[in-house]
Amino acid sequence: MPMIDGFELLGRIRSNKDYTPVIVISGKDTEHDKILALGLGADDYLTKPFSIHFLNSKLKAIIRRNNFYQEEKETDLVVGPFRMNKSTLVISKNEEVLDLTGKEKMLLKVFLEHPNRVYTKEQLYEMVWNDSVVDDNTIMVYVKRLREKIEEDKKKPKYLKTVWGIGYQFSV
């Protein structure tokens, strides 16, 4: 490359947090160059000459791997200012991790997975506590605690609302 060294370019790409798959194609066949390129973030290193079929196989492998990582990234559920990693159950609001207990996380998870849906206390108790015998007080206490952690004004909830005579609804 006439204007910039390929290693320098690769370093710049990765320093900008760009994780686009990169295959280095080079006439340099030294172990040092290959190790350097891979160390800078290249996904593969091919030396000239090479078969077009071999390059095609490498490209398919990288695309397959990249698609897998994209699917992994999509484990985050985003609803308004809330983000939940479905794998780790880490929940944040406006990029700030919420300090929630296990049951609070499970309760908020139910609401985040189905925003705007109205849940009865019975449904929530069964989904979060895995029990059909409902303890109204438990639901009310957990909803109160959750509101304290997610609402700006817990007396005028914006997200977790009571639907009088029915139950609770989460909306953004």
SULDAUR-V485904 format. One record per pair of residues at least 12 apart in sequence whose C-alpha atoms are under 10 Angstrom apart, sorted by sequence separation. I is the first residue (numbers start at 0). J is the second residue. If there is no record, write none. Layout:
i->[I:I]
j->[J:J]
This chain:
i->[9:32:33:45:72:73:74:75:80:81:82:121:146:157:158:159:23:33:44:74:75:77:79:80:81:82:83:88:110:120:121:124:146:156:157:158:9:22:23:43:74:75:76:77:78:79:80:81:82:90:109:120:121:124:145:146:157:21:22:42:43:71:75:77:80:81:89:120:123:21:28:81:88:120:143:6:28:29:88:90:106:109:120:121:142:5:22:23:27:28:43:90:105:106:109:120:142:5:21:22:23:24:25:26:27:28:42:88:108:120:142:5:20:21:22:23:24:25:26:27:88:106:107:19:20:21:22:23:24:25:26:83:90:105:106:18:19:20:21:22:23:24:25:26:105:106:18:19:20:21:22:23:24:25:85:104:105:18:24:83:84:103:14:24:83:102:142:6:10:13:14:81:101:102:9:12:13:85:139:9:10:11:12:13:83:138:139:6:7:10:82:83:138:6:9:10:24:81:5:6:8:9:10:6:7:9:22:76:78:79:106:6:78:6:77:78:6:22:76:77:78:79:106:107:22:76:78:106:21:20:103:107:22:102:103:106:21:20:100:103:104:20:103:107:102:115:117:118:119:123:20:100:114:115:117:118:121:122:123:20:99:100:103:114:115:117:119:120:121:19:99:119:120:18:98:118:119:120:97:110:117:118:119:99:110:117:118:119:98:99:117:118:97:98:116:117:118:97:107:115:116:117:115:116:117:114:115:116:113:114:115:92:113:114:115:92:110:112:113:114:91:92:110:111:110:111:109:110:111:107:81:79:81:79:80:78:79:78]
j->[21:44:45:57:84:85:86:87:92:93:94:133:158:169:170:171:36:46:57:87:88:90:92:93:94:95:96:101:123:133:134:137:159:169:170:171:23:36:37:57:88:89:90:91:92:93:94:95:96:104:123:134:135:138:159:160:171:36:37:57:58:86:90:92:95:96:104:135:138:37:44:97:104:136:159:23:45:46:105:107:123:126:137:138:159:23:40:41:45:46:61:108:123:124:127:138:160:24:40:41:42:43:44:45:46:47:61:107:127:139:161:25:40:41:42:43:44:45:46:47:108:126:127:40:41:42:43:44:45:46:47:104:111:126:127:40:41:42:43:44:45:46:47:48:127:128:41:42:43:44:45:46:47:48:108:127:128:42:48:107:108:127:39:49:108:127:167:32:36:39:40:107:127:128:36:39:40:112:166:37:38:39:40:41:111:166:167:35:36:39:111:112:167:36:39:40:54:111:36:37:39:40:41:38:39:41:54:108:110:111:138:39:111:40:111:112:41:57:111:112:113:114:141:142:58:112:114:142:58:58:141:145:61:141:142:145:61:61:141:144:145:62:145:149:145:158:160:161:162:166:64:144:158:159:161:162:165:166:167:65:144:145:148:159:160:162:164:165:166:65:145:165:166:65:145:165:166:167:145:158:165:166:167:148:159:166:167:168:148:149:167:168:148:149:167:168:169:149:159:167:168:169:168:169:170:168:169:170:168:169:170:148:169:170:171:149:167:169:170:171:149:150:168:169:169:170:169:170:171:169:149:158:171:170:171:170:171:171]
